[in-house]
Amino acid sequence: MSAPRTIARLLLGAGLVFTGTAHLTFARDDFVAQVPRWLPLPTDFVVVASGIVEIALGLALVIGRYRVAVGWIVAAFFIAIFPGNVEQFIRGTDAFGLDTDLARGTRLLFQPLLVITVLWSTGAWAAWRARRGRPDVGGQATE
């Protein structure tokens, strides 16, 4: 695994641990603002559960074991929480310093970047391409 990929994986892991901790402590109200109204679960339960999941996923990224599997799981998690970001944009809810439609809309554009980064940094994308017999962007089928 290359140094840039390792650094990206560690930064994503640390970011998830930090964000998960924020769910459970100082930023709880901001995360409540993101829970979609249509979700049939208690809002506080969603915030706490997602915080715990984020901490676990972040630690898994930092530890680095089972990188490929963890990469796919984290990517799926980033996709699963995307509706919360959309909900914040649609409702125009101010949270995390996002107090304009432009700021909330710009944030939506970064979620796919997170998915791509986690798949790249864990080698999940390269492993998938190798299984399909296609080389990775760097010309190597595996890492």
C-alpha positions as CSV (number, residue, x, y, z in Angstrom):
1,M,0.0,0.0,0.0
2,S,1.5,3.3,-1.0
3,A,2.1,6.1,1.5
4,P,-0.6,8.5,0.0
5,R,-3.2,5.7,0.2
6,T,-2.2,4.9,3.8
7,I,-2.3,8.5,4.8
8,A,-5.7,8.9,3.2
9,R,-7.0,5.8,5.0
10,L,-5.7,7.0,8.3
11,L,-7.1,10.4,7.9
12,L,-10.5,9.0,7.0
13,G,-10.3,6.7,10.0
14,A,-9.4,9.5,12.3
15,G,-12.2,11.7,10.8
16,L,-14.8,9.0,11.4
17,V,-13.6,8.5,15.0
18,F,-13.8,12.2,15.6
19,T,-17.2,12.5,13.9
20,G,-18.6,9.5,15.8
21,T,-17.5,11.0,19.1
22,A,-19.1,14.3,18.1
23,H,-22.4,12.4,17.5
24,L,-22.3,11.3,21.1
25,T,-21.1,14.5,22.7
26,F,-20.7,18.2,21.6
27,A,-22.4,18.1,18.1
28,R,-25.4,16.0,18.9
29,D,-27.9,18.7,18.0
30,D,-26.3,19.3,14.6
31,F,-26.5,15.6,13.8
32,V,-30.2,15.5,15.0
33,A,-30.8,18.2,12.3
34,Q,-29.7,15.7,9.6
35,V,-31.8,12.7,10.5
36,P,-34.4,12.4,7.7
37,R,-38.0,12.9,9.0
38,W,-39.2,9.9,7.0
39,L,-36.8,7.5,8.8
40,P,-39.1,5.3,11.0
41,L,-36.7,5.3,14.0
42,P,-36.3,7.6,17.0
43,T,-34.0,10.5,16.0
44,D,-31.8,10.3,19.0
45,F,-31.4,6.5,18.5
46,V,-30.2,7.2,14.9
47,V,-27.7,9.8,16.1
48,V,-26.3,7.6,18.8
49,A,-26.2,4.4,16.7
50,S,-24.6,6.1,13.7
51,G,-22.0,7.7,16.1
52,I,-21.1,4.3,17.5
53,V,-20.9,2.8,13.9
54,E,-18.7,5.7,12.8
55,I,-16.3,5.1,15.7
56,A,-16.1,1.4,14.9
57,L,-15.6,2.0,11.2
58,G,-12.9,4.7,11.9
59,L,-11.0,2.3,14.2
60,A,-11.2,-0.4,11.6
61,L,-9.7,1.9,9.0
62,V,-6.9,3.0,11.4
63,I,-6.1,-0.6,12.4
64,G,-5.9,-1.6,8.7
65,R,-6.9,-5.2,9.0
66,Y,-9.2,-6.5,6.3
67,R,-8.7,-3.3,4.4
68,V,-10.6,-4.3,1.3
69,A,-13.7,-5.5,3.2
70,V,-13.6,-2.5,5.5
71,G,-13.3,-0.2,2.5
72,W,-16.5,-1.5,1.0
73,I,-18.4,-1.3,4.3
74,V,-17.3,2.3,4.9
75,A,-18.2,3.2,1.3
76,A,-21.7,1.7,1.9
77,F,-22.0,3.6,5.1
78,F,-21.1,6.9,3.4
79,I,-23.8,6.1,0.8
80,A,-26.3,5.2,3.5
81,I,-25.9,8.5,5.4
82,F,-26.1,10.6,2.2
83,P,-29.9,11.0,2.6
84,G,-29.2,12.9,5.8
85,N,-27.2,15.4,3.9
86,V,-29.9,15.7,1.3
87,E,-32.5,16.2,4.1
88,Q,-30.4,19.0,5.6
89,F,-30.2,20.7,2.2
90,I,-33.9,20.3,1.4
91,R,-35.1,21.5,4.8
92,G,-32.5,24.3,4.8
93,T,-31.4,23.3,8.3
94,D,-28.4,25.2,9.6
95,A,-25.8,22.8,11.2
96,F,-22.1,22.4,11.2
97,G,-21.7,26.0,10.0
98,L,-23.6,25.2,6.8
99,D,-26.0,28.2,6.9
100,T,-26.7,28.8,3.2
101,D,-28.1,26.6,0.4
102,L,-24.8,27.0,-1.4
103,A,-22.9,25.7,1.5
104,R,-25.3,22.8,2.1
105,G,-25.3,22.0,-1.7
106,T,-21.5,22.1,-1.9
107,R,-21.4,19.6,0.9
108,L,-23.5,17.2,-1.1
109,L,-20.8,17.2,-3.8
110,F,-18.2,15.9,-1.4
111,Q,-20.0,12.7,-0.4
112,P,-19.1,10.9,-3.6
113,L,-15.5,12.1,-3.1
114,L,-15.5,10.3,0.3
115,V,-16.8,7.1,-1.2
116,I,-14.1,7.2,-3.9
117,T,-11.3,8.1,-1.4
118,V,-12.2,5.2,0.9
119,L,-12.4,2.7,-2.0
120,W,-9.0,3.9,-3.3
121,S,-7.2,4.2,0.0
122,T,-8.2,0.7,1.2
123,G,-7.4,-0.9,-2.1
124,A,-11.0,-2.1,-2.4
125,W,-11.4,-0.6,-5.9
126,A,-8.1,-2.1,-7.0
127,A,-9.1,-5.5,-5.6
128,W,-12.4,-5.3,-7.4
129,R,-10.8,-4.4,-10.7
130,A,-8.2,-7.2,-10.3
131,R,-11.0,-9.7,-9.8
132,R,-12.5,-8.6,-13.0
133,G,-9.1,-8.9,-14.8
134,R,-8.7,-5.1,-15.2
135,P,-5.6,-3.3,-14.0
136,D,-5.9,-0.4,-11.5
137,V,-5.4,3.1,-12.8
138,G,-1.7,2.9,-11.9
139,G,-1.3,-0.1,-14.2
140,Q,-1.1,-2.7,-11.4
141,A,-3.8,-5.3,-11.1
142,T,-3.3,-5.7,-7.4
143,E,-1.4,-4.1,-4.5
